[in-house]
């Protein structure tokens, strides 16, 4: 019995050590992706700021904006929920799902971004109208464009009055802020805080309406890219923290199992010595 117990403990120690190596490796991978995404966020924020300034200047000099993207209309809402494609990232996904349950009425239409959201909303009290999965950390134009086109389609021809995006905004490696933002329609008030240039004359080529439409699409694209990048960075931060905790917990478990192993081995040795002494005494008598 003692020998079997010792073997079981030894197997457990080996198993936990293997798991610890995996979680430590996952932490390093998440840390590298986190650092890369963090640098991309700062660059994208600068680009978005410049694009917003350009949009504000054009809007300020436009008498009539007939673009569909700016026109408020009646209809239902669609909620775009951004999650991760993979797990092992702590409470990252559950926190956003809990937020949706608390803030979005049952029966509303939901579009899932990420495998975790797609699987979750299939069995929820919401109406899952579609999903988009497999977005990598690269976030290239080719990867994002189908998603942007789908969200624009929801608003322009899908009968929805608003497209609302719910995502994890990156704050730090251990802090994520769940946000809900209206992607469409674009509100004029979004640009009121921006100071426009004093140049009076602007030349629009090929035309004012086509330029606004093209810039608006780029503006929408940059917002979707920011949502995905913010969410991706928050995901890696959450995974990094979760894997660090798992690695530390594995170390604690290995320590406790090692103590248990040593005690069991000592007990087995003591038992064997007792049996040997008892046998020797028996032979003397």
N, C-alpha and C positions, 0 to 999 in steps of 0.2 A: 504493500500500500504506500509506504513512504517513498520507495523508489519511483513508483508511478506518479506520485504527487510532484516529486522533484522534476521529473521529465516534463510534466504538464506545465509547470512554472517556467522551465527553461524554454519550452516552445513559445509560451506567451511572451517572454522577454524578447526572443528573436523576432517574433511577429510585430511587436510594438516598435522595435528598433527599425524595422523595414518601413513601417508606417511613418515613423518620425523622419526618415530620410526623404520620403515622398512629400510630406507636408513642408519640410524645409526647402526642398527644390521648388515646390509650387509657390512658396513665399518669395523666393528669389526671382522667379519668372514674373510674378505679379508686380514686384517692385520695379523691375526693368520696364514693364509696360506702363506702369503708373507714372514713372519719370518721363517717359516718352510722350504720353498723352498730356501730361501736365504742361509740357513745353508747347504742344500743339494748341492747347486751350488758350494760352496767352496770345499766340499768333492769330488765332481765329477771332478772338475778342477785338484785337486791333483792326482786323479786316472788317468785321461787322460794324465797328464804330465808324470807320471811314465810309462804308457803304451807306450807313444811316445818315451821315452828314450830307452825302451826295443826294440821297432821296429827299432829305429835308429841303435842300436848296431848290430842287426841281419842283417839289410840291408847292413851295412858297411862290413860285413864278408861274404856276399853272392855274388858269381860271376855272377850268372844268376837267375833272378827272373822271373819265367814263369807264375806267378799268373795273372788271368784275371783282377783282381782289379787294377793292375798297368799298364796295357797295353792300351795306347791311340789308339783310332780307329775313323774311319769316321762315320758320321751319324748325326741325329738330336738331339736336346736337349729336356729334359723334366724338367719342373720347379715344384718343390715341395713347395707349399705355406702353411705355418703354421699359423692358426688363432685360435680363441677361440671357444669352443663349446657353450658358453652362452654369453649373452650381458651384458649391464649395466657396461661397462668398458671404458667409454669415447670414444676417437677416436682411440683406440688400433687397431681395425680391419680395419677401414676406412683408416688409415695411411698406412698400409701394402698393401691394395688393390690399393691405389693411387700410391704407389711405383711401383707395378707390371705394372700398366697401363702406367707409365712413362718410364719404363726400358725394358719391355718385348714386343717384336713385336707382333702384332695381329696375331691370327691363330696358335700360338705356343701351344704345348701340356702342360697341367697343371694337376698336381695331388694335390688335396686339402686335407689338414689335419685340421680337425675341422669343425663343423657344419656351422659356418659362411662363411668359404671359399667355402664349398661345395654348399651352397645356392647361393652365389654370382657368382661363375664361371659357374653355370648352365645357367645364362642369360647374360653372357659376350661375348666378341669377341674372346675368347680363346676356345681351344678344351679340354674340361674336360674329361680326360681318366679314372678317378676313384677318390675315396675319402676314407679317414680313419677318423672316428669320435669316440667320447666317451673316449678319453684318460684322465684318472683321474690324480689327483695330486700325487698319489702313484708312477706312472711310473714304475711298476714292469716289470720283464722280460716277464711274460706272456702277459702283455698288449702291450709292445713295439715290441716283436719279430715278430708278423705278419706284422707290418709296415716295419721293417728292411728287412725282407724277400722279401717284395714287391718291395722295392727300389733296392735291389740287383738284383732281377729278371729283373727289367727295364733295367739295365745295361748289365747283362750277356746274357740274351736271348731275351730282348725286342727290340733290334735294336737301342738303344739310345747310343750316343757317350759320353754324359755327363749327370749326375744327379745333378741339381743345386737346392739348398735349400734356400728359402727366408723366413726369420723369424725375430722376434723382439728380439734383444739382450738386456739383462738386464743391465742397468747402475745404476739406482737408482729408488726410488719409483715414481719419477715424470719424469724421463728421460729414454726413450727407443731408441735404435739405430737399425734401420732396416738394416740387413745385407744379403748379397747374397754370399753363399759359395758353392764351388764344392765339393759334397760328393764323387762322383766317376767320373773318375778314381782317384786313389790316386797318388799324384805327389811326386817324390823323393825329390823335393826341399822343401817339408814340413818338412823334417828331417835334412836338411843341417845345420841348426842353432844349432842343439843339439850336444854337445860334447860327443863322445863315450868313453868308458872305455879303458884302456891300456892293458887289458888282451888279449893275442894273440889267445888263443885256446878256441873255443866254441864247445861243443858237442851237436849235434842236435838229439833229439829222439822224435818220431820214425824216422823222416826224415826231411831234411831241408825244402822241399816244403810243407809238411803237417803242419809243425809248422808255417810257414809263412802264410798259408791259415787260420789256426785257429786264430792266433794273429790278422790277418787283419780283420776277421769277428768281433772280439771283439773290434777292433779299430773303425770299422764302427758303431757298436752298441753303443759305448760310445759317438761317435759324434752325432748320432741321439738322444740319450738320453739327451745330452747337449742342442741340439736345442730345444727339447720339454720343458726341465726344464727352460732354459733361457726364452723361450716364455711364459711359465706358470707363472714364477715369474714376468715378465714384465706385464702380464695380471692382476695379483693380485694387483700390484702396481698401475696400471692405474685404476682399479676398486676402490681401496681404495681412491685414489685421487678424482675420480668422485663422489663417495658416500659421501665423506666429503664435497665436493662442494654442492651436492644436499641437504645435511642436513643443511648446512649453509643457503642456499637459502630458504629452507622451514622455517627456523627460521625467516628470514627477511620477508617472506610472511605472517607468522603468526602475526608478529608485526604490519605490515601494515593493515591486516584484523582486528586485535583487535582495532586499532585506528578508522578504518572505522565503526566497530561495535559500539564502544562507541559514536561516533558522531551521528550515526543513532539512537541509543537509546536516546541520549540527545535530538535530534531533535523531536523524537516521544513524549518524556515527555513534551517538550516545547509546542508542538502542542496540546497535551491533556490539559495542564494547560490553554492555550489560549482559548480553546473551553469551558473549565469549567468556566473561568472568564467571557467569552462572554455570556454564558448561564445564569450565575448569574445576570449579568447586565441587561439581557433581562427580567428576571423575576421581577426585581425591577421596571422596566419601565412598 
